[in-house]
Amino acid sequence: MTLSFFDQFMSPVYLGIPLMVLALSLPWLLIPTPSSRWVNNRALTLQSTLINRFTHQLFLPINQEGHKWATILVSLMTFLLCLNMLGLLPYTFTPTTQLSLNMALAIPLWLATVLIGLRNRPTHALGHLLPEGTPSLLTPVLIIIETISLFIRPLALGVRLTANLTAGHLLIQLIATAAFVLSPLMPPVALLTMALLFLLTLLEVAVAMIQAYVFVLLLSLYLQENV
């Protein structure tokens, strides 16, 4: 029983063919695409309004040079949000519970922000490794610590997203299993467990949205330091 709880995080395979590509491409098919009409439907209007407000809030503290990243970060936010939300449906697979996928998204984007800073503002980018006013004796130690913290950033991005979604899916499955087992034995307790399951599902919906936003927000903060 314990091992079966983790079966939901295994990459789906059909006839020996991994279905990860299908799981990653499906969300793009569900997103409404803009049309050439003068008046759009409610779904397109709501989508455009939310994307415009999110883009405005995300890039408000970033200068004009960093606005080139708007398409990448907004697309990433939409992509992660769709993957996280679709993963809450029954009998579905959540690709963002795979650490390899999250690291494949985090490392290139983090590295791109670092390289932009080293190319455009090398003195400012290297200045983050040594705070101003540091005593001479602590200089080597602080440089090592700041360098390690710099390289830990993509790992923290990937692990945070993976850990939060994995923990939420495990809690939902554990409480759902408890409600199923208790229903013939103790119906009142099973009803309380199902109420707890409903509240936890609402919490997981919020976590799915927040984690997608936090992932993109931290990338924008890294970008802000280097542009």
PyRosetta script that sets phi, psi and omega in degrees:
from pyrosetta import init, pose_from_sequence

init()
pose = pose_from_sequence("MTLSFFDQFMSPVYLGIPLMVLALSLPWLLIPTPSSRWVNNRALTLQSTLINRFTHQLFLPINQEGHKWATILVSLMTFLLCLNMLGLLPYTFTPTTQLSLNMALAIPLWLATVLIGLRNRPTHALGHLLPEGTPSLLTPVLIIIETISLFIRPLALGVRLTANLTAGHLLIQLIATAAFVLSPLMPPVALLTMALLFLLTLLEVAVAMIQAYVFVLLLSLYLQENV")
pose.set_psi(1, -39.5)
pose.set_omega(1, -178.2)
pose.set_phi(2, -64.8)
pose.set_psi(2, -41.9)
pose.set_omega(2, -178.8)
pose.set_phi(3, -68.7)
pose.set_psi(3, -31.5)
pose.set_omega(3, -177.6)
pose.set_phi(4, -68.2)
pose.set_psi(4, -21.2)
pose.set_omega(4, 177.7)
pose.set_phi(5, -63.3)
pose.set_psi(5, -28.8)
pose.set_omega(5, -176.5)
pose.set_phi(6, -95.0)
pose.set_psi(6, 1.1)
pose.set_omega(6, 178.0)
pose.set_phi(7, -66.2)
pose.set_psi(7, -26.0)
pose.set_omega(7, -178.3)
pose.set_phi(8, -69.5)
pose.set_psi(8, -16.3)
pose.set_omega(8, -179.3)
pose.set_phi(9, -95.3)
pose.set_psi(9, 1.0)
pose.set_omega(9, 177.5)
pose.set_phi(10, -77.8)
pose.set_psi(10, 139.3)
pose.set_omega(10, 179.2)
pose.set_phi(11, -65.1)
pose.set_psi(11, 127.0)
pose.set_omega(11, -175.9)
pose.set_phi(12, -68.0)
pose.set_psi(12, 141.0)
pose.set_omega(12, -180.0)
pose.set_phi(13, -133.5)
pose.set_psi(13, 134.2)
pose.set_omega(13, 178.0)
pose.set_phi(14, -129.2)
pose.set_psi(14, 118.6)
pose.set_omega(14, -178.1)
pose.set_phi(15, 56.1)
pose.set_psi(15, 38.8)
pose.set_omega(15, 179.3)
pose.set_phi(16, 77.7)
pose.set_psi(16, 2.5)
pose.set_omega(16, -178.3)
pose.set_phi(17, -104.6)
pose.set_psi(17, 120.8)
pose.set_omega(17, 177.7)
pose.set_phi(18, -66.6)
pose.set_psi(18, 135.9)
pose.set_omega(18, -177.0)
pose.set_phi(19, -99.9)
pose.set_psi(19, 16.8)
pose.set_omega(19, -179.8)
pose.set_phi(20, -62.2)
pose.set_psi(20, -38.6)
pose.set_omega(20, -180.0)
pose.set_phi(21, -62.6)
pose.set_psi(21, -40.3)
pose.set_omega(21, 178.0)
pose.set_phi(22, -65.7)
pose.set_psi(22, -40.2)
pose.set_omega(22, 179.3)
pose.set_phi(23, -65.6)
pose.set_psi(23, -31.0)
pose.set_omega(23, 179.9)
pose.set_phi(24, -81.6)
pose.set_psi(24, -28.6)
pose.set_omega(24, -177.1)
pose.set_phi(25, -89.3)
pose.set_psi(25, -20.8)
pose.set_omega(25, -177.7)
pose.set_phi(26, -60.8)
pose.set_psi(26, -42.5)
pose.set_omega(26, -179.3)
pose.set_phi(27, -58.5)
pose.set_psi(27, -34.4)
pose.set_omega(27, -179.5)
pose.set_phi(28, -66.4)
pose.set_psi(28, -27.2)
pose.set_omega(28, 178.7)
pose.set_phi(29, -75.5)
pose.set_psi(29, -21.3)
pose.set_omega(29, -177.6)
pose.set_phi(30, -90.5)
pose.set_psi(30, -14.0)
pose.set_omega(30, -178.4)
pose.set_phi(31, -79.7)
pose.set_psi(31, 127.3)
pose.set_omega(31, 178.1)
pose.set_phi(32, -61.8)
pose.set_psi(32, 136.2)
pose.set_omega(32, 179.6)
pose.set_phi(33, -99.2)
pose.set_psi(33, 141.8)
pose.set_omega(33, 179.6)
pose.set_phi(34, -62.2)
pose.set_psi(34, 146.6)
pose.set_omega(34, 179.0)
pose.set_phi(35, -111.9)
pose.set_psi(35, 172.2)
pose.set_omega(35, 179.8)
pose.set_phi(36, -89.7)
pose.set_psi(36, 6.2)
pose.set_omega(36, -179.7)
pose.set_phi(37, -75.4)
pose.set_psi(37, 154.9)
pose.set_omega(37, 177.9)
pose.set_phi(38, -70.4)
pose.set_psi(38, -35.9)
pose.set_omega(38, -179.0)
pose.set_phi(39, -117.2)
pose.set_psi(39, 120.0)
pose.set_omega(39, 179.4)
pose.set_phi(40, -90.8)
pose.set_psi(40, 167.7)
pose.set_omega(40, 176.9)
pose.set_phi(41, -78.3)
pose.set_psi(41, 178.1)
pose.set_omega(41, -174.4)
pose.set_phi(42, -65.1)
pose.set_psi(42, -38.2)
pose.set_omega(42, -178.4)
pose.set_phi(43, -63.4)
pose.set_psi(43, -45.2)
pose.set_omega(43, 179.2)
pose.set_phi(44, -66.8)
pose.set_psi(44, -38.7)
pose.set_omega(44, 179.3)
pose.set_phi(45, -65.0)
pose.set_psi(45, -44.4)
pose.set_omega(45, 178.2)
pose.set_phi(46, -64.3)
pose.set_psi(46, -42.2)
pose.set_omega(46, 179.3)
pose.set_phi(47, -62.8)
pose.set_psi(47, -44.2)
pose.set_omega(47, 179.9)
pose.set_phi(48, -64.7)
pose.set_psi(48, -39.7)
pose.set_omega(48, 179.5)
pose.set_phi(49, -64.6)
pose.set_psi(49, -45.4)
pose.set_omega(49, -179.4)
pose.set_phi(50, -65.2)
pose.set_psi(50, -41.9)
pose.set_omega(50, -179.6)
pose.set_phi(51, -66.0)
pose.set_psi(51, -40.3)
pose.set_omega(51, 179.4)
pose.set_phi(52, -64.8)
pose.set_psi(52, -42.6)
pose.set_omega(52, 179.8)
pose.set_phi(53, -68.5)
pose.set_psi(53, -40.1)
pose.set_omega(53, 178.7)
pose.set_phi(54, -63.8)
pose.set_psi(54, -43.5)
pose.set_omega(54, 179.9)
pose.set_phi(55, -64.2)
pose.set_psi(55, -40.2)
pose.set_omega(55, 179.9)
pose.set_phi(56, -63.9)
pose.set_psi(56, -44.8)
pose.set_omega(56, -179.0)
pose.set_phi(57, -69.5)
pose.set_psi(57, -36.7)
pose.set_omega(57, -175.7)
pose.set_phi(58, -70.4)
pose.set_psi(58, -40.0)
pose.set_omega(58, -174.4)
pose.set_phi(59, -101.4)
pose.set_psi(59, 10.8)
pose.set_omega(59, 178.9)
pose.set_phi(60, -62.3)
pose.set_psi(60, -44.0)
pose.set_omega(60, 179.8)
pose.set_phi(61, -85.4)
pose.set_psi(61, 1.0)
pose.set_omega(61, -177.1)
pose.set_phi(62, -99.6)
pose.set_psi(62, 141.1)
pose.set_omega(62, -178.0)
pose.set_phi(63, -73.1)
pose.set_psi(63, 179.1)
pose.set_omega(63, -172.0)
pose.set_phi(64, -63.6)
pose.set_psi(64, -32.0)
pose.set_omega(64, -178.8)
pose.set_phi(65, -64.7)
pose.set_psi(65, -34.8)
pose.set_omega(65, -179.1)
pose.set_phi(66, -77.1)
pose.set_psi(66, -10.2)
pose.set_omega(66, -179.8)
pose.set_phi(67, -69.3)
pose.set_psi(67, -11.7)
pose.set_omega(67, 175.4)
pose.set_phi(68, -65.0)
pose.set_psi(68, -20.0)
pose.set_omega(68, -179.0)
pose.set_phi(69, -86.6)
pose.set_psi(69, 3.0)
pose.set_omega(69, -174.6)
pose.set_phi(70, -60.2)
pose.set_psi(70, -46.3)
pose.set_omega(70, -177.5)
pose.set_phi(71, -63.2)
pose.set_psi(71, -42.2)
pose.set_omega(71, -178.0)
pose.set_phi(72, -65.8)
pose.set_psi(72, -49.3)
pose.set_omega(72, -174.9)
pose.set_phi(73, -70.8)
pose.set_psi(73, -38.2)
pose.set_omega(73, 178.4)
pose.set_phi(74, -68.4)
pose.set_psi(74, -39.9)
pose.set_omega(74, 176.6)
pose.set_phi(75, -64.0)
pose.set_psi(75, -40.0)
pose.set_omega(75, 178.2)
pose.set_phi(76, -64.9)
pose.set_psi(76, -41.3)
pose.set_omega(76, 177.8)
pose.set_phi(77, -61.1)
pose.set_psi(77, -46.0)
pose.set_omega(77, 179.4)
pose.set_phi(78, -63.8)
pose.set_psi(78, -41.3)
pose.set_omega(78, -179.4)
pose.set_phi(79, -63.5)
pose.set_psi(79, -49.6)
pose.set_omega(79, 179.9)
pose.set_phi(80, -65.0)
pose.set_psi(80, -38.4)
pose.set_omega(80, 179.4)
pose.set_phi(81, -63.1)
pose.set_psi(81, -43.7)
pose.set_omega(81, 179.1)
pose.set_phi(82, -65.4)
pose.set_psi(82, -42.4)
pose.set_omega(82, 179.4)
pose.set_phi(83, -63.2)
pose.set_psi(83, -44.2)
pose.set_omega(83, -178.4)
pose.set_phi(84, -66.7)
pose.set_psi(84, -40.1)
pose.set_omega(84, -178.2)
pose.set_phi(85, -72.6)
pose.set_psi(85, -40.9)
pose.set_omega(85, 178.8)
pose.set_phi(86, -66.4)
pose.set_psi(86, -28.6)
pose.set_omega(86, 178.7)
pose.set_phi(87, -68.6)
pose.set_psi(87, -14.1)
pose.set_omega(87, 177.7)
pose.set_phi(88, -83.9)
pose.set_psi(88, -10.7)
pose.set_omega(88, 178.2)
pose.set_phi(89, -74.6)
pose.set_psi(89, 151.1)
pose.set_omega(89, 179.6)
pose.set_phi(90, -65.0)
pose.set_psi(90, 146.5)
pose.set_omega(90, 176.1)
pose.set_phi(91, 58.5)
pose.set_psi(91, 38.7)
pose.set_omega(91, 176.9)
pose.set_phi(92, -122.8)
pose.set_psi(92, 167.2)
pose.set_omega(92, 179.9)
pose.set_phi(93, -117.3)
pose.set_psi(93, 136.2)
pose.set_omega(93, -179.8)
pose.set_phi(94, -104.3)
pose.set_psi(94, 104.5)
pose.set_omega(94, -178.8)
pose.set_phi(95, -62.8)
pose.set_psi(95, -26.9)
pose.set_omega(95, -177.1)
pose.set_phi(96, -76.9)
pose.set_psi(96, 0.5)
pose.set_omega(96, 169.9)
pose.set_phi(97, -84.5)
pose.set_psi(97, -3.4)
pose.set_omega(97, 177.6)
pose.set_phi(98, -92.5)
pose.set_psi(98, 120.0)
pose.set_omega(98, -178.4)
pose.set_phi(99, -63.2)
pose.set_psi(99, -32.7)
pose.set_omega(99, -179.0)
pose.set_phi(100, -63.1)
pose.set_psi(100, -40.5)
pose.set_omega(100, 178.6)
pose.set_phi(101, -66.7)
pose.set_psi(101, -45.5)
pose.set_omega(101, -178.7)
pose.set_phi(102, -64.2)
pose.set_psi(102, -38.3)
pose.set_omega(102, 177.8)
pose.set_phi(103, -69.8)
pose.set_psi(103, -33.7)
pose.set_omega(103, 177.0)
pose.set_phi(104, -65.7)
pose.set_psi(104, -26.2)
pose.set_omega(104, 175.2)
pose.set_phi(105, -84.8)
pose.set_psi(105, -38.0)
pose.set_omega(105, -172.6)
pose.set_phi(106, -76.9)
pose.set_psi(106, -45.1)
pose.set_omega(106, -172.4)
pose.set_phi(107, -64.5)
pose.set_psi(107, -49.4)
pose.set_omega(107, -179.3)
pose.set_phi(108, -62.9)
pose.set_psi(108, -39.9)
pose.set_omega(108, -178.6)
pose.set_phi(109, -70.2)
pose.set_psi(109, -41.0)
pose.set_omega(109, 176.1)
pose.set_phi(110, -62.9)
pose.set_psi(110, -44.4)
pose.set_omega(110, -179.8)
pose.set_phi(111, -63.4)
pose.set_psi(111, -35.5)
pose.set_omega(111, 178.2)
pose.set_phi(112, -64.1)
pose.set_psi(112, -41.5)
pose.set_omega(112, 178.0)
pose.set_phi(113, -64.4)
pose.set_psi(113, -38.9)
pose.set_omega(113, 179.3)
pose.set_phi(114, -66.8)
pose.set_psi(114, -43.2)
pose.set_omega(114, -179.0)
pose.set_phi(115, -66.9)
pose.set_psi(115, -34.9)
pose.set_omega(115, 176.5)
pose.set_phi(116, -63.7)
pose.set_psi(116, -41.8)
pose.set_omega(116, 178.0)
pose.set_phi(117, -65.2)
pose.set_psi(117, -40.6)
pose.set_omega(117, 178.9)
pose.set_phi(118, -69.0)
pose.set_psi(118, -28.7)
pose.set_omega(118, -179.7)
pose.set_phi(119, -81.6)
pose.set_psi(119, -44.4)
pose.set_omega(119, -174.5)
pose.set_phi(120, -87.2)
pose.set_psi(120, -41.1)
pose.set_omega(120, -176.7)
pose.set_phi(121, -135.7)
pose.set_psi(121, 71.1)
pose.set_omega(121, -174.9)
pose.set_phi(122, -63.1)
pose.set_psi(122, -39.6)
pose.set_omega(122, -179.1)
pose.set_phi(123, -65.0)
pose.set_psi(123, -43.7)
pose.set_omega(123, 179.4)
pose.set_phi(124, -66.9)
pose.set_psi(124, -39.5)
pose.set_omega(124, -179.2)
pose.set_phi(125, -66.0)
pose.set_psi(125, -42.5)
pose.set_omega(125, 178.5)
pose.set_phi(126, -74.7)
pose.set_psi(126, -21.8)
pose.set_omega(126, 178.9)
pose.set_phi(127, -66.1)
pose.set_psi(127, -21.0)
pose.set_omega(127, 177.6)
pose.set_phi(128, -67.5)
pose.set_psi(128, -20.6)
pose.set_omega(128, -178.5)
pose.set_phi(129, -76.9)
pose.set_psi(129, -14.8)
pose.set_omega(129, -178.8)
pose.set_phi(130, -140.2)
pose.set_psi(130, 103.8)
pose.set_omega(130, 179.5)
pose.set_phi(131, -61.7)
pose.set_psi(131, 151.8)
pose.set_omega(131, -179.0)
pose.set_phi(132, -69.4)
pose.set_psi(132, 140.4)
pose.set_omega(132, 179.4)
pose.set_phi(133, 82.1)
pose.set_psi(133, 16.2)
pose.set_omega(133, -179.6)
pose.set_phi(134, -75.3)
pose.set_psi(134, 133.5)
pose.set_omega(134, 175.9)
pose.set_phi(135, -60.8)
pose.set_psi(135, 150.8)
pose.set_omega(135, -176.1)
pose.set_phi(136, -62.1)
pose.set_psi(136, -34.6)
pose.set_omega(136, -178.4)
pose.set_phi(137, -67.7)
pose.set_psi(137, -30.1)
pose.set_omega(137, -177.7)
pose.set_phi(138, -90.9)
pose.set_psi(138, -3.4)
pose.set_omega(138, -175.8)
pose.set_phi(139, -58.7)
pose.set_psi(139, -51.8)
pose.set_omega(139, -179.8)
pose.set_phi(140, -61.7)
pose.set_psi(140, -38.9)
pose.set_omega(140, -178.3)
pose.set_phi(141, -66.3)
pose.set_psi(141, -44.0)
pose.set_omega(141, -178.9)
pose.set_phi(142, -67.5)
pose.set_psi(142, -36.0)
pose.set_omega(142, 177.6)
pose.set_phi(143, -63.1)
pose.set_psi(143, -42.3)
pose.set_omega(143, 178.5)
pose.set_phi(144, -64.4)
pose.set_psi(144, -43.6)
pose.set_omega(144, -178.4)
pose.set_phi(145, -64.9)
pose.set_psi(145, -45.3)
pose.set_omega(145, -179.4)
pose.set_phi(146, -66.8)
pose.set_psi(146, -34.3)
pose.set_omega(146, 177.2)
pose.set_phi(147, -66.5)
pose.set_psi(147, -42.5)
pose.set_omega(147, 177.9)
pose.set_phi(148, -63.7)
pose.set_psi(148, -43.3)
pose.set_omega(148, 179.0)
pose.set_phi(149, -63.9)
pose.set_psi(149, -31.9)
pose.set_omega(149, 178.1)
pose.set_phi(150, -66.6)
pose.set_psi(150, -42.9)
pose.set_omega(150, -177.9)
pose.set_phi(151, -79.2)
pose.set_psi(151, -13.8)
pose.set_omega(151, 177.3)
pose.set_phi(152, -81.2)
pose.set_psi(152, -17.6)
pose.set_omega(152, -175.3)
pose.set_phi(153, -55.2)
pose.set_psi(153, -51.0)
pose.set_omega(153, 179.6)
pose.set_phi(154, -64.8)
pose.set_psi(154, -33.6)
pose.set_omega(154, 177.0)
pose.set_phi(155, -64.5)
pose.set_psi(155, -40.5)
pose.set_omega(155, 178.1)
pose.set_phi(156, -65.8)
pose.set_psi(156, -37.2)
pose.set_omega(156, 177.4)
pose.set_phi(157, -60.5)
pose.set_psi(157, -49.9)
pose.set_omega(157, -177.2)
pose.set_phi(158, -69.4)
pose.set_psi(158, -43.2)
pose.set_omega(158, -177.5)
pose.set_phi(159, -68.0)
pose.set_psi(159, -37.9)
pose.set_omega(159, -179.8)
pose.set_phi(160, -61.0)
pose.set_psi(160, -47.4)
pose.set_omega(160, -179.5)
pose.set_phi(161, -65.5)
pose.set_psi(161, -43.3)
pose.set_omega(161, -179.3)
pose.set_phi(162, -65.0)
pose.set_psi(162, -46.8)
pose.set_omega(162, -174.8)
pose.set_phi(163, -65.8)
pose.set_psi(163, -42.8)
pose.set_omega(163, -178.4)
pose.set_phi(164, -65.7)
pose.set_psi(164, -43.3)
pose.set_omega(164, -179.4)
pose.set_phi(165, -71.7)
pose.set_psi(165, -39.3)
pose.set_omega(165, 179.2)
pose.set_phi(166, -63.9)
pose.set_psi(166, -44.7)
pose.set_omega(166, 179.4)
pose.set_phi(167, -62.3)
pose.set_psi(167, -41.1)
pose.set_omega(167, 179.5)
pose.set_phi(168, -65.4)
pose.set_psi(168, -42.2)
pose.set_omega(168, 178.9)
pose.set_phi(169, -65.5)
pose.set_psi(169, -38.5)
pose.set_omega(169, 178.6)
pose.set_phi(170, -66.2)
pose.set_psi(170, -41.0)
pose.set_omega(170, 178.6)
pose.set_phi(171, -63.8)
pose.set_psi(171, -42.3)
pose.set_omega(171, 178.8)
pose.set_phi(172, -61.6)
pose.set_psi(172, -43.9)
pose.set_omega(172, -178.6)
pose.set_phi(173, -68.8)
pose.set_psi(173, -38.2)
pose.set_omega(173, 179.1)
pose.set_phi(174, -64.5)
pose.set_psi(174, -45.9)
pose.set_omega(174, -178.3)
pose.set_phi(175, -70.3)
pose.set_psi(175, -36.1)
pose.set_omega(175, 176.8)
pose.set_phi(176, -65.0)
pose.set_psi(176, -39.8)
pose.set_omega(176, 176.9)
pose.set_phi(177, -64.8)
pose.set_psi(177, -40.7)
pose.set_omega(177, 178.1)
pose.set_phi(178, -63.6)
pose.set_psi(178, -41.8)
pose.set_omega(178, 178.4)
pose.set_phi(179, -64.3)
pose.set_psi(179, -38.2)
pose.set_omega(179, 179.5)
pose.set_phi(180, -67.5)
pose.set_psi(180, -39.5)
pose.set_omega(180, -178.8)
pose.set_phi(181, -73.0)
pose.set_psi(181, -37.1)
pose.set_omega(181, -176.3)
pose.set_phi(182, -81.1)
pose.set_psi(182, -16.4)
pose.set_omega(182, -175.5)
pose.set_phi(183, -59.0)
pose.set_psi(183, -42.3)
pose.set_omega(183, 177.0)
pose.set_phi(184, -81.2)
pose.set_psi(184, -19.4)
pose.set_omega(184, -175.8)
pose.set_phi(185, -91.5)
pose.set_psi(185, -52.1)
pose.set_omega(185, -177.7)
pose.set_phi(186, -134.5)
pose.set_psi(186, 84.2)
pose.set_omega(186, -177.3)
pose.set_phi(187, -56.5)
pose.set_psi(187, -41.2)
pose.set_omega(187, 179.4)
pose.set_phi(188, -61.7)
pose.set_psi(188, -41.3)
pose.set_omega(188, 179.1)
pose.set_phi(189, -67.1)
pose.set_psi(189, -35.9)
pose.set_omega(189, 178.6)
pose.set_phi(190, -64.5)
pose.set_psi(190, -37.3)
pose.set_omega(190, 177.7)
pose.set_phi(191, -65.0)
pose.set_psi(191, -40.9)
pose.set_omega(191, 176.5)
pose.set_phi(192, -64.2)
pose.set_psi(192, -38.4)
pose.set_omega(192, 178.5)
pose.set_phi(193, -65.7)
pose.set_psi(193, -38.9)
pose.set_omega(193, 178.1)
pose.set_phi(194, -68.2)
pose.set_psi(194, -34.9)
pose.set_omega(194, 174.7)
pose.set_phi(195, -64.2)
pose.set_psi(195, -41.4)
pose.set_omega(195, 176.2)
pose.set_phi(196, -63.5)
pose.set_psi(196, -37.7)
pose.set_omega(196, 178.4)
pose.set_phi(197, -64.1)
pose.set_psi(197, -39.3)
pose.set_omega(197, 178.2)
pose.set_phi(198, -64.2)
pose.set_psi(198, -43.4)
pose.set_omega(198, 178.8)
pose.set_phi(199, -66.0)
pose.set_psi(199, -38.6)
pose.set_omega(199, 178.8)
pose.set_phi(200, -66.6)
pose.set_psi(200, -34.7)
pose.set_omega(200, 177.3)
pose.set_phi(201, -65.3)
pose.set_psi(201, -40.7)
pose.set_omega(201, 175.4)
pose.set_phi(202, -62.4)
pose.set_psi(202, -39.6)
pose.set_omega(202, 178.0)
pose.set_phi(203, -64.1)
pose.set_psi(203, -39.2)
pose.set_omega(203, -179.4)
pose.set_phi(204, -68.6)
pose.set_psi(204, -31.7)
pose.set_omega(204, 174.2)
pose.set_phi(205, -62.6)
pose.set_psi(205, -43.2)
pose.set_omega(205, 177.8)
pose.set_phi(206, -65.9)
pose.set_psi(206, -40.8)
pose.set_omega(206, 179.2)
pose.set_phi(207, -63.5)
pose.set_psi(207, -39.7)
pose.set_omega(207, 179.5)
pose.set_phi(208, -61.1)
pose.set_psi(208, -40.2)
pose.set_omega(208, 178.8)
pose.set_phi(209, -73.6)
pose.set_psi(209, -41.7)
pose.set_omega(209, -176.6)
pose.set_phi(210, -67.0)
pose.set_psi(210, -40.4)
pose.set_omega(210, -178.2)
pose.set_phi(211, -66.6)
pose.set_psi(211, -36.8)
pose.set_omega(211, 175.0)
pose.set_phi(212, -64.1)
pose.set_psi(212, -40.7)
pose.set_omega(212, 179.1)
pose.set_phi(213, -67.2)
pose.set_psi(213, -42.6)
pose.set_omega(213, -179.0)
pose.set_phi(214, -64.0)
pose.set_psi(214, -39.6)
pose.set_omega(214, 179.2)
pose.set_phi(215, -58.4)
pose.set_psi(215, -47.6)
pose.set_omega(215, -178.9)
pose.set_phi(216, -73.4)
pose.set_psi(216, -35.8)
pose.set_omega(216, -180.0)
pose.set_phi(217, -63.4)
pose.set_psi(217, -42.8)
pose.set_omega(217, 178.8)
pose.set_phi(218, -65.7)
pose.set_psi(218, -37.6)
pose.set_omega(218, 175.5)
pose.set_phi(219, -62.7)
pose.set_psi(219, -38.7)
pose.set_omega(219, 178.5)
pose.set_phi(220, -67.1)
pose.set_psi(220, -33.4)
pose.set_omega(220, 176.9)
pose.set_phi(221, -68.7)
pose.set_psi(221, -39.3)
pose.set_omega(221, 175.1)
pose.set_phi(222, -63.4)
pose.set_psi(222, -38.2)
pose.set_omega(222, 178.0)
pose.set_phi(223, -66.3)
pose.set_psi(223, -39.2)
pose.set_omega(223, -179.0)
pose.set_phi(224, -63.3)
pose.set_psi(224, -32.4)
pose.set_omega(224, 179.4)
pose.set_phi(225, -70.5)
pose.set_psi(225, -21.4)
pose.set_omega(225, -170.3)
pose.set_phi(226, -114.5)
pose.set_psi(226, 2.2)
pose.set_omega(226, 178.2)
pose.set_phi(227, -120.8)
pose.dump_pdb("model.pdb")
